[in-house]
Every structure is written in structure tokens, then in C-alpha cells.
Amino acid sequence: MFFRSLVRDDYQESFHAVVLASGIANPVVIENYKIRLNPPKINTAASRFMIKNHSLWDRIDESDQLTRTILFIRACMYAFIRDHFGDVRPQAVIFHADMQPTEHLLALHFRQMGVPTVTLQHGLYVDYGDYDTVNKINYMHQPSEYFLSWGPETSELIGRYHPETRIVECGKPLIFNASPPAGTAASAPYVSLFLDQKPFQAQNIEMIEIVLAYAQLKGMEVKVRFHPSLPKAEILKRYPGMTEQLHFTDAALIVGHTSSLLYEALALGCRVMRFATDIPAIPLPDNSQFSTLHELEQKLTLAQDKDLWRRYFTALGEDALQNYRTFFDGLLNSRKVMTA
């Protein structure tokens, strides 16, 4: 059984690439299961479940009645889903992202039943140390027996926090498509700038100003990829020397801060530089990181290791998918032998 609770097009594509690569005949795939009906309609089964399990209300330690009601509804939702799978015993369960509450709960449930549980890596994870962010749950909670990682960087991170987890490096199943549209070509050499999420806007501004100064010195253009959380129009108005562009493989230079796309750009053969700040991020070698305009100029005279991407991705595309096939073949065939 394959289970995905995060709804996003790129997650769906990567998830289904692994489902297909597994070679499992007629797998049960559960995803996109939250449906908003129009017009709205009461879920009678869920309503009956909440009435039957009203005792959960007394176990919630919260004095504010509205908050307590919300927590009660949320607890019932998780319990309702867990109850749905109460008598189900699949051969194995594969989760897309088990830091999500529903997937985490089901991973614990099935593992207690002795069912093999597997978690897929869904992004590049940063060890945030003492930095306060919800993203820590990517690696601090790991309920599955197996974790299928993209590469050594993530394997070591999961291993530090969960030495008991059985980590298997498979690689990234899909390669990001960042090539320019057919028939187009860059009018001039340019820097592709990857902007971070809104909480890091101060660092974005520093990075923009350094890159614009560098581009002016070198006679280059600056193309920018925006994080969805950013005020795009406001930034473009403030810095009219930049234009938005999604593709980047024909860029002379890629610059970013903590974006995971930096590491995919390495795998695509791009020249990459990371803006280094006190914000935790997956590190690059010193010759690929800068903090000032002078450092950027200086370090761009140094060579970049062409195989640097292998630190983050053991394999890509079809090579990675073959690793997933091998893993699932071994997992399911060994279980057949044990149960024979």
C-alpha cells in the first residue's frame, strides 16, 4: 500500500514514479483523499464516530473551549482514519512523508502490527540544530522501519537522529526540468537567482544586491525564480534590473541561499554559488559559498567539482528508479520466503 497525504503536483509525479518503479502488481495507492463537496454534505460516518468517541474530549488538556473543540475534531479525524485501517494487513506500507500526522500515525500502527513500513524522501532536509523551525520534523521523527534516501547527505542526517532506522540510498526518482523552451536562447549571459521563502526576506535582499552588483560589473543580466510566498511585484518594482524566469540550465551562474534547487542545478551541470549566512542550510564546499561581492568574484575563479552533486543524490532518473526496483524486489521477496 502506498500512502501520500501532501498535495502538490511535483510530489505526485515523484511519488508515482516510485510506485511504477516498484514493480508491484496492482498496488493500493491512497492519495488526495480529502474532498470538499459542493454543496457541502455531512460525513455521517465521521459524525457517528465523533459521537461514539466523545470521551476523547475529556482527555484534552485545554481550557479555551474553541481551541479544545478544534483539537477534539482533529483528534477524531486521526482516530477515524486509524480505525479505518484497523483490520487491514498489507504486505508492506510505503509512505511519501511520514512527518505528516496521518502518515506518522499509520506508520506507527502498521509497524506495531509487524508490517514492513517504508518512508520515501520527499525533499532535501537541513539539520537546523538549535534554530527554531517546524521543518525539524523532517528528520526528528522517523517512525518507519526503512528510509529510502536520495543520497549520503540525507542518509547521514537521518542516521544521526535515528541510528536504528534501516537507511537505503536510492537517489532522486525524477530530474527537475529546467531547460529553456525549444527554439529559445538567452540574449546575453545571465545569472539565475533563486530567492528564498518569506521568513528569509532580509537575506534575499542582501543576496539580490550582491548579485546585481556582480552582474553590472560583468555585463550580465539577472533572472529570478521566486518562492511562492514572496511579494513578486513588490520585489521587481524595487529592483527593475531583474526579470522573472523559471528555466535556468543555460545560465552562466546559479545563485541561491537555502533553496534545494541549488543542489539539483549541480546535478544538471550548472555552475552554482550559495549565499552563506547564519541561517542553517545544506552546506556546499567553501569554494562554492560566498558572503560578499568580493568573495563571489574571488571564488568564481576556482573550479567546481563536477561530481559534487553525488553528495546529495546517489543516482538520478532511471538509475535511481532501478535502485527502487531492486529495493522493493528484495523487501517483498524476502518477506515471501519468511512467511513460506
Disulfide bonds with the S-S distance in Angstrom:
none
